[in-house]
Amino acid sequence: MAWLLDAGMRAGLRRVILATGYRSGQIEQVVGHRWGDIEIAYSREDEPLGTGGAIGLALGQVRGDGVHLANGDTFLRYQPSAPEAATRASGCVMGIALARVEDVGRYGAVEITGGKVTGFSEKGGSGPGLINAGSYYLAREAFDRLPREAAWSFEERLLRPWSERGEVAAFEATSDFIDIGVPEDYARAQAMFAATGA
């Protein structure tokens, strides 16, 4: 979390909403309400709401005309203003940051046509390709289109159907993707941060 917040601060972010659940009190105690130049707000799930429900709850605290979304256990280097620009330029209300990897098997590949995401292949393929890097831009015009129930899946209710309709912009100018959710990538992240200072 510290590395992600530091990278966001260097990229110019000034306000971050942390969607928390399990052990949220400990996160709030460590991070506090300011992280350098960043104002920190919290959106706490009292019960699991799924990926979409967590986003929907946090949107109530968004200021401005859109929001950048990022997984808390994924590191990705990119300029936050770029996916927003790509989304606006394509006439979409959602953009997704993609990462190029040597083997898509663990993640599933993303299919793009004309700068837009058109589909997702299931995990189990192989070879190099583009994958969903877990970072998005959502324009405010999309907020009213989100499901109204408390708990729902962002991937199943928004990402997949909107992509199939050509409503999701693709953004490829990223680097240093790490999905820190497995032990070997956690170790790789520690080595990268130690070597580069992220």
N, C-alpha and C positions, 0 to 999 in steps of 0.2 A: 504494500500500500504506500509506503514512504517513497519508494522508487517511482511509482506511478504518479503520485502527487508532485514530486520534484520535477519529473519530466513535463507534467502539465503546466507547472508554474513557468518553466523555461520556455514553453510553447506559447505563453501568454494567457493562459486561463486565469480568471480572477474569481470565479465562484464555482464550487463543486458541491453537488448533492450526493452524499453517500447513502445508498440503499442498503440498510443493514437488517440483520435478523438475529441469527444465532450469535451469542456473546456480543451483542451490539453495545452494551454498556462498556465493555473493555475497549472497544474500538473508539468510542466517543471519549473515553478517559485519556487514551494515548494520543489521538489525533487532535482533539479539542475543536474549537470553532474558528481557528485560523491556522493556516499552514503557510508560513512565509507570507507571500502576497495574496494568497487564496483565502477567500471566505468559505468556511465549511458549514453546510447545512446537512441535516439528517432526515432520512425518511425510513422509519423503523417499521418492519413487518412484525406484528405481534403473533402472526401465524403464517405458515408458508403460503405465498400467493402465486408461485410460479414466476417464470421470467417476465411475462407480460404484466401480471398483477403488480409486481414490484415496480416496474416502469410506470404503470398507470398511477400508482400511489405517489411516486416521486414527482410526477408531472405537475401536481398541485403546487409545487414550490418553484416551478420554472419561471424565470423572468425573461423578457425578450421574445424574439420571433422564432426560436427553435432551441433544440437541445442536442448535445453530443452525448452518446451513450457508449460506455465501455465496460467490458467484463473486468471484475476486480482481480481475477487470477490470470490475466493475459497481459503481456507486455508487447507493445507495438510502437515503433517510432514513425511519426508522420506529423505534418503540420495540421492542426485541427481545423483551420479555416478552409483547407483544400477540399475535404469531402462535402462541406457545406456549399462551396462554389460549384463543385461538380454536380451536386444535387439540383441546385437552382438552374444551372446551365442546361441540364437535361430536361427540365420541366417536371421533375419528380418531387415528391414530398419526403422521400426517404433515400438515404445514400448508405452504402456499406463499404467499409475499408476491407480490401482483400490482401492476402499475403501469398507470395509465390514460394512454394516449398518443393523439396526434392521428391517427396513421396506423399501423395494425397490420401493414402490408404487409411490413416488414423482419423482423418477429418471429414472426408468426402469432398469432392471437387465442386467448384462453382462454375456455372456456364454463363458466359456473357456474349452479348451481341450488340454492336453499335453503342457501346458505353453503358449498357444496362444489363443487370442481372436477369437471366431468363430461366434459370433453374438450378437445382442442386442435385448432384448424384449422391447416392448413399455411400457410407463408409465401406471400405473393402476393395476399392479400386487400387491402382498402383501407378507409379510414375510421377513425374513432375507436373505441377499445375497450380492453379489458384484456389485458395480456400477462404472461407469466411474467417476473418481475423478477430471477430467479436467486438468491433467498434463501428458505430453508426452515427448518422446525423438524421434527426427527425424534425422536419419543419413544423411550425405551429399549426399550419393548415391541416396537418394530419391528426392533431390531438383529438378532434371531435369524431374521428373515424375509428377510434379505438373501442374495443369491447367494453361494455358497461359493467359486467360482472367483476367481482373482486379478484378472483383467481383465474388466470388463463396463461397460455403459452405464447410468447412473442414469436417464436419460430413458426408454430403451426397456424396461428390466427392472423399474423401480419406478414412476416418475412416470406413465407412460401407463396401464399396467394397473391400478394402484391407483386412479387417477382414474376409470377406467371402472367400477370397482366401488363408487364413492362413498366411498372411504377417505381422501381428501385434502381438508382444510379450506382454504377460500379466505380470504385476508386482504387487504383493500383499502386500509387506512389508511396509505398511503405517499406520499412526495413526492420530487421532485428526482431521478428515475430517469435515469441515464446509463449506456449500454453503451459503455465506453471502448475497445472493441476496434477502432474505426475512426478514422482521423485526424481527421475533422471533430468527432466526439464527444470525442476526446482534447482538442482545442482548446477545445471548449465546457466541458469539465470544468475546465480550467485557468482559464478566465475566471470560472466560478462560484466556484471555491475562492478565487481572488484577491479576488472581490467580497464573499464572505460569510464567509471563513475556515472554510467547511464547518461 
